[in-house]
Amino acid sequence: SLLQLLSNVVLWDGIVQEDKVRDLGLSKLLNRYLLLNILNTPLGPDNIEKCNKVVACLPERWFQDLKGGSTLPELLNFSQHLLQ
C-alpha cells in the first residue's frame, strides 16, 4: 500500500510544484516509511522486486540534469541500499 501511495503522489508531478511532490513522495514517504520496510526485508527476490517498483514510480525527468554517478539528495539512502 505504501508503494501504491508513492505511485499516486508522483502522479501529481507536473500539476503541483516539483519540489513539493519530491518532498512528500521521497523525503517523507520513501525515506520515512517505505525504505524502512525495504531495509527490513531480507535480501533476495522480494527485496529486488520492491526496489524495482520504487524505481519504476520515479519520473525520468527528475534525473535528466544529473551528472553520471550522482542521484537526487532525497534518494541517497535508497541508492546506498541498491549498491549493497
Number of C-alpha atoms within 10 A of each C-alpha: 7 13 17 12 13 21 18 13 17 20 15 15 17 9 8 11 10 14 10 13 19 21 13 16 22 24 16 14 18 25 18 12 14 20 19 11 14 19 12 9 14 10 11 8 10 12 16 15 12 17 19 12 13 19 12 11 16 18 13 9 8 13 13 8 8 11 8 7 5 11 15 12 10 16 15 13 13 20 15 9 13 12 7 6
